[in-house]
Amino acid sequence: MERFLKALHLSPGHGPDDQETPRVCTGMRRSEHQTGPHGTSVPFKWLICAVGCLVGAHSIAAADDIFVDRAAESGLDFEYFNGMSGALYFSEHMGGGAALLDYDGDGDLDVYAVQGRMLGAGKTRADSLLPVRYPEPLTDRLYRNDSTVGPDGAATIRFVDVTERAGLAATEYGVGVTSADFDNDGWPDLYITNFGPNTLLRNNGDGTFSDVSRASQTAELRWGASAAFADVDNDGWLDIYVGNYVNYRIPTDKPCASQTGARDYCGPLAYKPEPDRLYRNRGDGTFEDVSTRSGIESDFGAALGVISADFDDDGWLDIYVANDQLPNQLWQNQGDGTFVDIALLAGAAVNAVGQPEASMGVVAGDIDDNGTEDLFMAHLAQETNTLYLNDGDAFFRDATKKSGLGMTSFAFTGFGTALFDYDLDGQLDLFVANGAVKRLPDQLEAGDPLPLRQRNQLFRNQGGGDFREVEPDGQSFLIELDVSRGASTGDLDNDGDPDLVVINNGGPTDLGMNEGPIGAWIGLDLRTADGRAALGSKVTARLVSGKTQWRRVRTDGSYASANDARVTFGLAAGGELESARIDWLGGGATEWRNLPGGRYYVGQQRLAEAP
């Protein structure tokens, strides 16, 4: 298939008001609801490029009508193998993650999932307490999105395992992954964090990848958890921030116990935390380790979540690090290559009572509609998850208690999380992937070899950061008990509403297809002059109703996972878009008007933009 970006390269045109207009690409739209085998719904109808698909707003559906697991029928048959043998190695219950990326440029999102392997010297898969279907060697997997269209125009989501065809042989113990185009060739690349040396995979643009870890000088040897691509020096090249966890090695494994004295998994305080790394992109395929010079080595914790955003709105990307049972860090970008940790002064290091928490996954976005980047992070059971609202200039207040996100999360341990407008009402909602880290007595007594299973949670934003949990019901995959870790969100069927991919430790992956009623929407796929996703750029959408929404172009966030770089806006609150202003990272702005909804627009930044 001809390369998507080439086919849709933006050439400025003019709308009715002589405004610059991007070209259009629409995707799939849900067909009339039909019943298939076992009561499943027949999903979607393809729409060709440049054909409108305006859809009307609908009321919110029940939970069982929203996210339905389509993994098995779609061919997304990935299972994360954790290598457990009964030794309770600390690292075995912490992976893994997934990335959603259009690796082949055909206009739809593919899935890359990291894989574990057997842990312990001399142990083989015969020693594993959990089965695994994949033959040796175990490796990460790449699934190409091959949705098909039937004679009636209805389409079905389908994934094909193309790992061998892509030349992939990532056999380290995978923990997480992030995705972006580090070499500015228009093709998204992959950076994998491992319990061992990390891996940088360059997308060759022909459906294959090359391991450039050593040549790029990014083969970090510590236990990496989450990582983020971010242009922290505004030079047009994406740098890499790696969040490292603790100094744990299998040969020095310590015996740890639960509160009852029984053998159990260790926590992070049993080991020393590892310093994070910041790699500056030289623009020639190599990176420079600037961790010491930048200042980010001056303080570190047991990092599990990492996200980049311009929290103080000064035009420079900052870095927020979610640490496990240690104070979190907010690295404020000084604009000169250095960073200062302002988390404590900013109110984002510890909770409202001054206590550090076991932060796992983290997301940032405008939750309360004031134009600033807020923070949400998932925590250990009996701590509650935490919401920090940004009141401006990176001053945060702990709004957990009033948000409705506190006690509803008290019994759960959250890892991956998604900040997305699942019902397209213009408000950012939250998903949390849960799974315990200490063995649960009832499951242990029942003989479960991995007694850490919990259900996941979906929270609907009622407005202004007031959330209510959507109760699981019927066939929703929210009712399943799993050891969920990484969560990735993106529009897998190009119908405007976000879907979910959840990696479950020691079990099958969940593919949560959003099958709720579709509201009015508009999407933007924003690219730099070089053709890569314009990460860090900010989009302001104004509706005819007067409501304004803010979104940031990103792939980072969640836990150990990467998301769809496109931004979407639910138009239910206004019904129609009045204008969309893009403030490009590094300077310049573009404003578009009179863009009909129900489609994606692909826009590329020109070399010179008027302020």
Steps between C-alpha positions, in 0.01 A plus 500: 500500500632843410646680794230684694688820570611535141146456380370755749788748510356837592497757227347825626164577352234752586169463668196720455659773712840474330632306800770238457331162469665159547412202293261243632507131577198326645510151635237259619157570625273266689232342289147446617508265796469138395526186705769247420600166654458469878325836518800701384447809291622524142734795530564752231474652156799636310487849363744601230730799520338842455148371564328663797352300784317747719332323786263622763551507874348224712441446866747296704449126473519238773846361574439174315423695184824700506821293511475142376801269483562404135854363546430134420287558192732771365816290505669703775601181678791636705568367849765649726725227638643604837741208554374416849609174660388548860811688609307831518765698317423872537504575127262226390175679581591849370472462119392572238389772261391570144532773239238611249668633186446507126830330420420440131339836420170357377281718720405261780660415833704186545597341833846426637510296823807428712563147620663348808707185526593236756662636816767329708831336415460162333121514495300417189137539406442156647549666839236765432179498700316657206464362146620685193397425143789664315796290382856583594644751494252720680501844342302822485214486249380740229140480378400675179151645486336331199136599530291354221187621323214269406270526198246691708760762597532375858853466633649282772812572703769247419863474610775293337823402678781634278785467751721280283422693184602823676836349595437531871689289751476693827574227755584700813260493795260769379333739744376796295515687171461849359474610139591805290708595195847569645680545166243726326447273201122489540486145639430431872774315686494303826691523827458195726574502872620167634600326816845517347641704208244720328441484126456769232338370182522715188211475255656444157189616318458173311315305768815397685692625804870511586650481848711816537537489879879487508557727201266763648661466847165450674539140625425591862598208727279572802146373568304737277128546558345786301663732248394804300609662175504880538678786328624658822740746334270611214757412234258294289637160610332275755699420813434203732428505872529157663341435838701233682362297789721334765835324518363147499677197356393135514827377662451748787128433548385559858229302679207726587183437695143623521347658811410149619860385471439281195741509205395771253627737235740772608418869480727773358637606840678165531746620231678823416334715233681546170571841343306590187667584169455783251635442151539803274444433132801620297305481176740254336351177632688515830415629846703666774444408865437840663358365826768659716536828312124555480455457876254210490753278678500728804190329640332175410249246622363164390347625175207317346314770305637781281324774306605821324291818478541876524358530850597867548406605145839657420557322169737233637402142578533396864522141630287348776618176658272273705708318762402191696469583875735797465423868425423570136702745293400787275806592295446858388679574175722807538539544124879473516540124508449470875208398721398580859273278708215727615256224597497579873451874452248437222289274722551190286760298693283355778129481576285748693616362837867516405552130431676349198296231329567194286456668164486267200344641184451871432313711245483875439235709329244773554252324726317807637484709179719792608767460231772354725654152525365310802639173637342168592691202632407147604607368839519204734192357668404685821665818375244614238590639161589870489385797292707819495329798336728763348375846598752665266879543474549143630337555840304187590241413762398152604137475385464126558243519777259724312554329165335170592818312408613431856299238685391332176864400447580411862472123450699491175862525388516700178766485231414605145259788459339680209377860484254512212156619399343158458144633453595806290321747726801732512613393849810287561414174675728249673573131473716315754654154448517323837692206639639438848870476591449303823337159479128509580406242769175376344660438161805344663281260697314411180828384345548781249872503402478879442264619778513870412184532290273803515248663268571817307314830540346764275416849629281751318581870537181680601663837436768704673687193625205337679508126421259213542593135451322322217379180660603184311213297364408238240774415249734789578861387545500717815347210692795267432760434770854536367845618602483804273808714444550707183205681339510670160223709348436590140240493225562154356204510261522869403142570601589790731462339841799356690556129554721322754775240495582360845796269562433245774795347684489123458188504285332595173487862384173693510388689190230734629318621189290807572154402379300767677287743299714736292473871568612779272878533481797635309858371495841645415812310396767768538848471349817705511667628183704175503186288505514361854223538758518852647543378859455770762298734277182639651161518329222737604157414359218752528145384440215714373339460842790695653654197671876457465701178518878459526700196392871420470658284229659212687572129499624476861305448821344192664745236627765349274290572190451736206182649355349631177667833416186644340276737697122490490232736625148401599256751357191408702526816709495728195409279208742677267859620496553874460881497493803289582828672591822301505787644704794304369771400745802720433297795374241600242128445478239397245126556519240314301133587465188345347613140535203260484496236773496122477845460344875525555705783351869449431693823545872565454687794648663725245862597539401859583182566694364840593479548879 
